[in-house]
């Protein structure tokens, strides 16, 4: 029995997998409200790259304020490196004031951090609580989110997690991203879906709620800090915004905040699940080739999602193992 807060649909074939994702099976009133995310391992949780346990993610037990300091320092270095090679375009100009704010605040924090070894009371106090000089309550503001979107699609870890309005784009990413590392024994891929009305539109209610409680927010297009691929992928972002605190921030997975897809049926005192709230559809990873073929029939392929030489080359690579077997 599934005791998770989401509806779990386990399929065995590519055809059943794609049929389970068919938006026409949903009630008409919520079809346009569903957003999807594909993952190459069904055991993975909905964890933004910033919070993953790897060499670039944050350390376990970090406070919300330390996470902000890490993000700001990383974005400062990103901006500084762009300046070194004179790399700029209209997207950078869009959040010029945010860049100036980040540079000002992070430079101050770095100065304090570097002077801590002098053991002066002022330096030590400011290193532990630079909040008078750093706007934690407003982090990340809209300008920072634009910059994060650009950083995310440029390869930096951020608190943003990519989603799409197309179940077929999500299915493609789930299957395609499982190719490179190879398929493990009994491995399954998954597509998550959630009704976006259970998340907060950052442009509508961020200022009212974003500083009060930890919650999931949604960054919708247009976000000029992203790249054109986001348009081709019908993309949006979800992210966690937490109150300012020096206490350990431990609930780092988005699925810890998304709505429980169970509802109590008072009449029968039983749990019934809602497919229009929060769910996960899985299929054995051995079906990935068939899934990619079906996605291609729906007009979704890597070259169309990444309209570049790199996207075309990545799609061409998929056929190489079969070609080797044919010629061997």
N, C-alpha and C positions, 0 to 999 in steps of 0.2 A: 504493500500500500504506500502511495506517495504522501509523505507528511510534510513536504516542502510547501512554502506559501505560494507556489505556482502550480498551474495545471501541467502535468507531464504527459506528453504524447510520444510513445515509442513506436517507431515504424521499422520495417525490415527491408523495404525496397525503395529505390529512388522514386518510383511512380507514386507510392503511398506517401512518401515524404513530401513530395511536391503537392500532392493533393491535400495534405493536411495544412499546407501553407496557403492554399488557394483562398484569396480574400473574398471570393464570391460565396464561400461557405459561412462567412460571418454575417450577423445582422446588418442590414443596409445602413443603419444609422451610425455604425461605428467603424465601417470599413476604412474611411479616410483618416480615422484617428489612431490607427495602429502603426507603431514603429517597430523595426526589426533589427536584430543584430546576429550575425553568423559567427560561430566560433569553431575552430578545428578540433576541439576536444570538449565533449559534452560534460566532462567533470569540472571544467573551469567555471569559476564564478564570474560575475560581472564586475571585474576589477579594472579600474583605469590604470594606464601604464605607470603613472607616478606612484601608485600604491602597490605595485607588484614587487615580490621579493627577489630582486635581481640587483646587479651592480649599479644601476642607475636610479632605482626606486628609493623611496624613503626608508629609514630604519624603523624597526618595530618599536612601538611605544612613544613615537614622537608626538609632541603636542601640536595642536592646531596652529599655534603661532610659529613653531619651528618649521612646520610644513610651508607656511607662507614665506618665511625667510628663505627657505630652500628654493621655492618657486621663483621668488623675486630675483635671487642671485643668479639663477639659471637663465631667466629671461634677460637680465642685464648683460650676461656674457653673450647671449644670442644676439642682442642688439649691437654690442660692442664689436663682435666678429663681423657682422654685416657692414659696420662702418669701416672696418679695416680694409675691406675689399670694395668699398663704394657700391655695395649691393643694396639697391632701393627701388621701389616702384610705388604705384598709387596706393597699394595696401599699407605701406609703411607710413605714408603721409597722412592716412586716415586716422591713425592714433598717435600722431606726433606728440601731443600733450601728455598722453599716458606714458610714452617713452621717457619724456623729460621727468615726469613724476617718479617713475621707477628708478631712473639713474640717480636722481637726487636722494631718494630714500635708501637705496641699496648702497650707494657710496658711503652714506653716513653709517649704516650698519656695519659695513666692511671695515671702516676706519675704527669703530669702537671695538669690533672683534679682534682686529690686529693689535690693538693697544691693551687688551686685557692682561697680557703677560706683565704689564707694568704694575698691576695690582692697585691701581688708584681706585678709590671708592666710586668716583663718578663713572669710570669706565666699566667697573664691574656691575654697577646698578643698571647702566644703560644696556649692557650686553644681555642682561637677563630680562630687561623690560624696556625695549626701545619704543614702546607703543606711543609715547607722545610725539614721536617723529615718524611713525609708520602707521598707515591707515589700515589696520587689520580689519576693522569693522566693514570697510568698503571693499575688501579683497575677496574675489576678483571683481573689479568693476567692469563695466561694459568694454572700456578700452582695453583692459587687461585680457578679457575674454577673446577679443578680436586678435590680440597678439598670441594668445595661447592656441587659437585655431590655426594660425600660421605655423607656430612652433610644432604643433601636433602633426600636421601634414608634412612637416619638414624632417620628422624623425625624432624630435625631443619628447621625453615623457611628460605628460601633463595630467591634470585631473579630469580632462575631457574624455569621454568614451563615445566612439563613433556609432551611430545608428543610421538606419535608412528607412524611407517610406515604402520601399519595394521589398517584398518577401523574396523575390527572385535574386535581387542583388545580394541580400543576406545569405541566401543559399549558395550563391556562387562563391562568396568570400569564405564561407565555412568549408566548402569543398576544396577550393583552390589553395587556401592557406595550409591545408593538411598534406599537400603534395611534397613540399620541400623537406620537412623533417622526417617524412616516411610515416607509414601507418603502423601503429602499435597493435599488439594482440588484443582483440575485443574492443578496440577503440571505436568510439562513436563521435560523430560531429553533431552540432546542434544549432538551431536557430531559435533565439529568444524573441518574444514579442510582448509589448506592453501597450496598453491604451494610454496615449499621451495626455489625456485629460487628467490622469492621476499624477502627473508631474507638473511643475510650476514653470510657466512661460517666463523666462528671465526678463523679458522686456515689459511684462505687464505687472508682475507683483514682486519683483526682486527686492526693491527698496523697502517694501513693507514687511516682508517675511524673512529676507535673506540674512538678517543679522540677529534673529531671535532664536531660531531652532535649526538643528541640522536637518536638511531636506535635500531632495533631488530637484534640480532645475534643468530646464531645456533651452538650448540655444538654437534657434531656428535660422534658416536663411532669411534674408541675405546676411552672411558674415564675410565681409570683404577680407578678413584676415586669413581666409582659407584659400585654396587654389581651385582652378576650374574643375578638377576631378570631383569635388564635392557636389557640383551641379549635376554632372553625369551620373553620380551615384545616388541622387535624391537624398542627400545626407542631412543629418542634424546631429547635435551633441547632447548628451546628458552629463551632468556633473553634480558633485556633492558640495554644498556650501555649509560650513559649520560655524558656530559662534566662536568668538575669540576666547582662547583658553590656553593655559600652560599645562593643563592636565593631558595625560596620554589620550590620543585619538585612535580608537581601536576599531570602530565600525567603518572599514574602508571599502566594503563591497556595496555596489549599488543595489543588489538584490536584498540587502538588509533594510532598505528604505522604500522599495517599490511596494505597491499595495498587495495585501494578501488576497490571493485569487479564490479564497474560500469564503463562504457566507453561511451563517447558521439558518437552517430552515426551521423556524420556530414551531411549525405545525408538526413535523416529524422528528424534531430535535436531532437532525442529522446535518452533516456537512455537504453542501453542494458546491461545485466549482463553476466558475464563470470563465469561459474561453475568451471573453472580451476584455479581461483585466490584465492577466500576467501569466504567460505560459512558456514552455520549452518543448520543442519538437526535436527528436533525435532519430538518427539512422546510422547503421554501421558504416564506418569510413570506407569500407571496401566498395561502397556504392558511389564513391565520389566521381568516378569517370562518367557514369550514367547521369549523375546530377548536373555535371558541367555541360553534357550534351543537351539535356532538357533546357537548362538555362539559356544555352545558345539559341535554341528554338524560340525562346521568348525574347530574343534580342539582347541578352545579357552575356557579355564575354569580357575577358580582361582587357582586350584592346579597345573595347568601347567604353569601359569604365576608366581606363587610363589612356587617354588619346595622345600617345607619345610613342617614340621609338622604343622606349623601355617597356611600355605596355604591350606593344606588338611582339617584342622579343620574348617577354615572359609567357605570353600565350603560345608562341611557337615552341617554347621549351617543353610544354606539356606533352607534345606529340613525340618527343625524342625517344623515350623509353620504348614505346611501341615500334617506332622505326628501327631501333637497334635490334629488337627481337625479330623483326621481319627480315633484316639483312644479315643476321648472324648465321 
